[in-house]
Amino acid sequence: MKNNTPDLQIFESTYAMLVRSEEKQRIATESLVYTLLIAAGFFAMLQITLQPFNVPTNFGRPTSLIQRAG
């Protein structure tokens, strides 16, 4: 009976190769991208919190414009 297990020296997943690689440019690029993503999320939440929120005060009551037209 023959085992068809791949040799670990031949077969290596893409993730394992990325983890093992120590490229300085890749690390710097990832740091920049993650920093920009965090900053974009922060500014999006800040924009939402500073946006004015108007609550309607005439629930179920006709407005004066509707009364004049009718």
N, CA, C and O atoms as CSV, one atom per row, in Angstrom:
chain,resi,resn,atom,element,x,y,z
A,1,MET,N,N,0.836,-1.178,0.000
A,1,MET,CA,C,0.000,0.000,0.000
A,1,MET,C,C,0.879,1.239,0.000
A,1,MET,O,O,1.821,1.347,0.786
A,2,LYS,N,N,0.571,2.144,-0.865
A,2,LYS,CA,C,1.397,3.316,-1.041
A,2,LYS,C,C,0.707,4.536,-0.411
A,2,LYS,O,O,-0.477,4.768,-0.653
A,3,ASN,N,N,1.420,5.290,0.371
A,3,ASN,CA,C,0.890,6.533,0.943
A,3,ASN,C,C,1.146,7.678,-0.015
A,3,ASN,O,O,2.259,7.838,-0.516
A,4,ASN,N,N,0.131,8.467,-0.271
A,4,ASN,CA,C,0.275,9.615,-1.166
A,4,ASN,C,C,0.339,10.914,-0.376
A,4,ASN,O,O,-0.298,11.898,-0.751
A,5,THR,N,N,1.084,10.929,0.687
A,5,THR,CA,C,1.226,12.156,1.460
A,5,THR,C,C,2.296,13.021,0.804
A,5,THR,O,O,3.375,12.533,0.468
A,6,PRO,N,N,2.001,14.291,0.623
A,6,PRO,CA,C,2.989,15.162,-0.016
A,6,PRO,C,C,4.179,15.415,0.899
A,6,PRO,O,O,4.037,15.505,2.119
A,7,ASP,N,N,5.320,15.525,0.305
A,7,ASP,CA,C,6.535,15.822,1.039
A,7,ASP,C,C,6.474,17.281,1.509
A,7,ASP,O,O,6.177,18.174,0.716
A,8,LEU,N,N,6.751,17.519,2.778
A,8,LEU,CA,C,6.643,18.864,3.331
A,8,LEU,C,C,7.648,19.829,2.722
A,8,LEU,O,O,7.421,21.039,2.729
A,9,GLN,N,N,8.746,19.319,2.202
A,9,GLN,CA,C,9.710,20.200,1.571
A,9,GLN,C,C,9.239,20.650,0.194
A,9,GLN,O,O,9.661,21.697,-0.298
A,10,ILE,N,N,8.375,19.869,-0.421
A,10,ILE,CA,C,7.878,20.212,-1.756
A,10,ILE,C,C,6.598,21.043,-1.661
A,10,ILE,O,O,6.479,22.080,-2.314
A,11,PHE,N,N,5.639,20.587,-0.846
A,11,PHE,CA,C,4.339,21.236,-0.764
A,11,PHE,C,C,4.302,22.189,0.425
A,11,PHE,O,O,4.608,21.800,1.553
A,12,GLU,N,N,3.928,23.431,0.167
A,12,GLU,CA,C,3.788,24.412,1.228
A,12,GLU,C,C,2.680,25.377,0.819
A,12,GLU,O,O,2.636,25.850,-0.316
A,13,SER,N,N,1.802,25.654,1.748
A,13,SER,CA,C,0.674,26.514,1.413
A,13,SER,C,C,1.133,27.956,1.219
A,13,SER,O,O,2.206,28.358,1.671
A,14,THR,N,N,0.303,28.703,0.547
A,14,THR,CA,C,0.613,30.114,0.301
A,14,THR,C,C,0.709,30.875,1.611
A,14,THR,O,O,1.582,31.726,1.783
A,15,TYR,N,N,-0.203,30.561,2.545
A,15,TYR,CA,C,-0.181,31.241,3.839
A,15,TYR,C,C,1.127,30.959,4.584
A,15,TYR,O,O,1.715,31.863,5.179
A,16,ALA,N,N,1.572,29.713,4.549
A,16,ALA,CA,C,2.821,29.372,5.225
A,16,ALA,C,C,4.007,30.104,4.607
A,16,ALA,O,O,4.921,30.530,5.312
A,17,MET,N,N,3.983,30.245,3.276
A,17,MET,CA,C,5.071,30.981,2.635
A,17,MET,C,C,5.038,32.458,3.006
A,17,MET,O,O,6.086,33.073,3.199
A,18,LEU,N,N,3.829,33.036,3.107
A,18,LEU,CA,C,3.740,34.447,3.492
A,18,LEU,C,C,4.192,34.661,4.930
A,18,LEU,O,O,4.856,35.651,5.238
A,19,VAL,N,N,3.832,33.737,5.805
A,19,VAL,CA,C,4.230,33.869,7.208
A,19,VAL,C,C,5.734,33.745,7.353
A,19,VAL,O,O,6.350,34.465,8.138
A,20,ARG,N,N,6.319,32.842,6.605
A,20,ARG,CA,C,7.762,32.636,6.707
A,20,ARG,C,C,8.577,33.748,6.068
A,20,ARG,O,O,9.724,33.977,6.452
A,21,SER,N,N,8.000,34.434,5.105
A,21,SER,CA,C,8.767,35.483,4.430
A,21,SER,C,C,8.911,36.688,5.353
A,21,SER,O,O,7.979,37.035,6.078
A,22,GLU,N,N,10.024,37.292,5.326
A,22,GLU,CA,C,10.318,38.449,6.181
A,22,GLU,C,C,10.690,39.647,5.319
A,22,GLU,O,O,11.770,40.219,5.468
A,23,GLU,N,N,9.796,40.018,4.426
A,23,GLU,CA,C,10.080,41.148,3.554
A,23,GLU,C,C,9.753,42.449,4.283
A,23,GLU,O,O,8.642,42.622,4.784
A,24,LYS,N,N,10.696,43.335,4.339
A,24,LYS,CA,C,10.500,44.600,5.039
A,24,LYS,C,C,9.455,45.464,4.338
A,24,LYS,O,O,8.665,46.140,4.997
A,25,GLN,N,N,9.446,45.444,3.015
A,25,GLN,CA,C,8.487,46.256,2.272
A,25,GLN,C,C,7.063,45.752,2.501
A,25,GLN,O,O,6.131,46.551,2.598
A,26,ARG,N,N,6.889,44.435,2.587
A,26,ARG,CA,C,5.557,43.876,2.813
A,26,ARG,C,C,5.047,44.275,4.185
A,26,ARG,O,O,3.876,44.625,4.337
A,27,ILE,N,N,5.913,44.226,5.182
A,27,ILE,CA,C,5.520,44.588,6.537
A,27,ILE,C,C,5.146,46.072,6.594
A,27,ILE,O,O,4.154,46.435,7.225
A,28,ALA,N,N,5.921,46.917,5.949
A,28,ALA,CA,C,5.630,48.348,5.939
A,28,ALA,C,C,4.329,48.634,5.193
A,28,ALA,O,O,3.539,49.473,5.626
A,29,THR,N,N,4.102,47.951,4.086
A,29,THR,CA,C,2.884,48.153,3.307
A,29,THR,C,C,1.664,47.703,4.094
A,29,THR,O,O,0.649,48.400,4.109
A,30,GLU,N,N,1.746,46.544,4.751
A,30,GLU,CA,C,0.631,46.074,5.561
A,30,GLU,C,C,0.341,47.038,6.702
A,30,GLU,O,O,-0.822,47.308,7.004
A,31,SER,N,N,1.373,47.553,7.332
A,31,SER,CA,C,1.176,48.503,8.425
A,31,SER,C,C,0.483,49.765,7.926
A,31,SER,O,O,-0.405,50.292,8.597
A,32,LEU,N,N,0.879,50.245,6.766
A,32,LEU,CA,C,0.256,51.434,6.193
A,32,LEU,C,C,-1.209,51.179,5.850
A,32,LEU,O,O,-2.068,52.013,6.137
A,33,VAL,N,N,-1.496,50.038,5.242
A,33,VAL,CA,C,-2.876,49.713,4.862
A,33,VAL,C,C,-3.747,49.576,6.098
A,33,VAL,O,O,-4.855,50.113,6.124
A,34,TYR,N,N,-3.284,48.877,7.120
A,34,TYR,CA,C,-4.080,48.716,8.338
A,34,TYR,C,C,-4.297,50.051,9.040
A,34,TYR,O,O,-5.379,50.299,9.572
A,35,THR,N,N,-3.293,50.904,9.049
A,35,THR,CA,C,-3.441,52.220,9.655
A,35,THR,C,C,-4.480,53.046,8.908
A,35,THR,O,O,-5.300,53.721,9.532
A,36,LEU,N,N,-4.454,53.000,7.586
A,36,LEU,CA,C,-5.444,53.745,6.796
A,36,LEU,C,C,-6.853,53.193,7.001
A,36,LEU,O,O,-7.811,53.964,7.057
A,37,LEU,N,N,-6.995,51.879,7.113
A,37,LEU,CA,C,-8.314,51.290,7.357
A,37,LEU,C,C,-8.871,51.700,8.719
A,37,LEU,O,O,-10.058,52.003,8.842
A,38,ILE,N,N,-8.028,51.708,9.725
A,38,ILE,CA,C,-8.465,52.117,11.062
A,38,ILE,C,C,-8.834,53.598,11.066
A,38,ILE,O,O,-9.845,53.979,11.657
A,39,ALA,N,N,-8.030,54.434,10.417
A,39,ALA,CA,C,-8.325,55.868,10.349
A,39,ALA,C,C,-9.616,56.123,9.575
A,39,ALA,O,O,-10.404,56.984,9.965
A,40,ALA,N,N,-9.846,55.392,8.490
A,40,ALA,CA,C,-11.077,55.563,7.717
A,40,ALA,C,C,-12.293,55.178,8.546
A,40,ALA,O,O,-13.312,55.867,8.506
A,41,GLY,N,N,-12.200,54.097,9.290
A,41,GLY,CA,C,-13.302,53.694,10.168
A,41,GLY,C,C,-13.567,54.717,11.250
A,41,GLY,O,O,-14.721,55.012,11.564
A,42,PHE,N,N,-12.503,55.261,11.825
A,42,PHE,CA,C,-12.655,56.290,12.860
A,42,PHE,C,C,-13.343,57.531,12.308
A,42,PHE,O,O,-14.269,58.050,12.930
A,43,PHE,N,N,-12.904,58.012,11.148
A,43,PHE,CA,C,-13.506,59.208,10.573
A,43,PHE,C,C,-14.935,58.965,10.104
A,43,PHE,O,O,-15.752,59.885,10.129
A,44,ALA,N,N,-15.253,57.750,9.678
A,44,ALA,CA,C,-16.636,57.433,9.302
A,44,ALA,C,C,-17.545,57.487,10.529
A,44,ALA,O,O,-18.646,58.033,10.463
A,45,MET,N,N,-17.088,56.928,11.636
A,45,MET,CA,C,-17.888,56.993,12.867
A,45,MET,C,C,-17.999,58.424,13.377
A,45,MET,O,O,-19.047,58.827,13.881
A,46,LEU,N,N,-16.934,59.181,13.249
A,46,LEU,CA,C,-16.967,60.576,13.674
A,46,LEU,C,C,-17.964,61.375,12.838
A,46,LEU,O,O,-18.705,62.198,13.375
A,47,GLN,N,N,-17.984,61.139,11.546
A,47,GLN,CA,C,-18.911,61.840,10.662
A,47,GLN,C,C,-20.358,61.480,11.001
A,47,GLN,O,O,-21.231,62.348,10.974
A,48,ILE,N,N,-20.616,60.231,11.315
A,48,ILE,CA,C,-21.968,59.815,11.676
A,48,ILE,C,C,-22.404,60.468,12.980
A,48,ILE,O,O,-23.552,60.895,13.105
A,49,THR,N,N,-21.502,60.548,13.950
A,49,THR,CA,C,-21.881,61.129,15.234
A,49,THR,C,C,-22.072,62.637,15.143
A,49,THR,O,O,-22.858,63.191,15.911
A,50,LEU,N,N,-21.388,63.315,14.237
A,50,LEU,CA,C,-21.525,64.768,14.122
A,50,LEU,C,C,-22.642,65.193,13.179
A,50,LEU,O,O,-22.953,66.381,13.096
A,51,GLN,N,N,-23.253,64.247,12.466
A,51,GLN,CA,C,-24.316,64.565,11.521
A,51,GLN,C,C,-25.581,64.941,12.305
A,51,GLN,O,O,-25.953,64.240,13.246
A,52,PRO,N,N,-26.240,66.040,11.925
A,52,PRO,CA,C,-27.456,66.429,12.654
A,52,PRO,C,C,-28.572,65.412,12.442
A,52,PRO,O,O,-28.692,64.793,11.384
A,53,PHE,N,N,-29.373,65.267,13.473
A,53,PHE,CA,C,-30.473,64.303,13.446
A,53,PHE,C,C,-31.758,65.040,13.770
A,53,PHE,O,O,-31.950,65.494,14.898
A,54,ASN,N,N,-32.643,65.164,12.784
A,54,ASN,CA,C,-33.896,65.878,12.974
A,54,ASN,C,C,-35.003,64.895,13.313
A,54,ASN,O,O,-35.267,63.954,12.564
A,55,VAL,N,N,-35.649,65.123,14.451
A,55,VAL,CA,C,-36.741,64.276,14.889
A,55,VAL,C,C,-38.048,64.961,14.501
A,55,VAL,O,O,-38.266,66.112,14.878
A,56,PRO,N,N,-38.920,64.284,13.760
A,56,PRO,CA,C,-40.195,64.910,13.411
A,56,PRO,C,C,-41.061,65.090,14.659
A,56,PRO,O,O,-41.143,64.204,15.509
A,57,THR,N,N,-41.702,66.250,14.748
A,57,THR,CA,C,-42.514,66.549,15.933
A,57,THR,C,C,-44.002,66.513,15.651
A,57,THR,O,O,-44.789,66.708,16.577
A,58,ASN,N,N,-44.428,66.274,14.422
A,58,ASN,CA,C,-45.848,66.271,14.105
A,58,ASN,C,C,-46.309,64.856,13.750
A,58,ASN,O,O,-46.699,64.595,12.612
A,59,PHE,N,N,-46.265,63.960,14.710
A,59,PHE,CA,C,-46.671,62.576,14.481
A,59,PHE,C,C,-48.188,62.504,14.312
A,59,PHE,O,O,-48.924,62.774,15.261
A,60,GLY,N,N,-48.658,62.150,13.135
A,60,GLY,CA,C,-50.071,61.941,12.897
A,60,GLY,C,C,-50.893,63.202,12.725
A,60,GLY,O,O,-52.093,63.109,12.466
A,61,ARG,N,N,-50.301,64.366,12.857
A,61,ARG,CA,C,-51.054,65.612,12.695
A,61,ARG,C,C,-50.791,66.179,11.322
A,61,ARG,O,O,-49.648,66.184,10.864
A,62,PRO,N,N,-51.810,66.651,10.665
A,62,PRO,CA,C,-51.571,67.260,9.332
A,62,PRO,C,C,-50.826,68.577,9.468
A,62,PRO,O,O,-51.025,69.322,10.427
A,63,THR,N,N,-49.981,68.849,8.515
A,63,THR,CA,C,-49.252,70.106,8.516
A,63,THR,C,C,-50.111,71.213,7.939
A,63,THR,O,O,-51.162,70.956,7.351
A,64,SER,N,N,-49.661,72.435,8.110
A,64,SER,CA,C,-50.422,73.572,7.645
A,64,SER,C,C,-50.510,73.610,6.119
A,64,SER,O,O,-51.483,74.136,5.579
A,65,LEU,N,N,-49.523,73.067,5.417
A,65,LEU,CA,C,-49.567,73.057,3.973
A,65,LEU,C,C,-50.667,72.148,3.442
A,65,LEU,O,O,-51.307,72.459,2.437
A,66,ILE,N,N,-50.881,71.047,4.107
A,66,ILE,CA,C,-51.920,70.118,3.676
A,66,ILE,C,C,-53.301,70.732,3.961
A,66,ILE,O,O,-54.221,70.560,3.161
A,67,GLN,N,N,-53.453,71.425,5.058
A,67,GLN,CA,C,-54.730,72.028,5.398
A,67,GLN,C,C,-55.100,73.132,4.410
A,67,GLN,O,O,-56.270,73.267,4.054
A,68,ARG,N,N,-54.135,73.913,3.968
A,68,ARG,CA,C,-54.421,74.993,3.033
A,68,ARG,C,C,-54.809,74.443,1.660
A,68,ARG,O,O,-55.666,75.007,0.980
A,69,ALA,N,N,-54.175,73.337,1.256
A,69,ALA,CA,C,-54.453,72.798,-0.067
A,69,ALA,C,C,-55.831,72.142,-0.102
A,69,ALA,O,O,-56.449,72.102,-1.166
A,70,GLY,N,N,-56.325,71.636,0.998
A,70,GLY,CA,C,-57.578,70.884,1.010
A,70,GLY,C,C,-58.800,71.659,1.129
A,70,GLY,O,O,-59.892,71.091,1.146
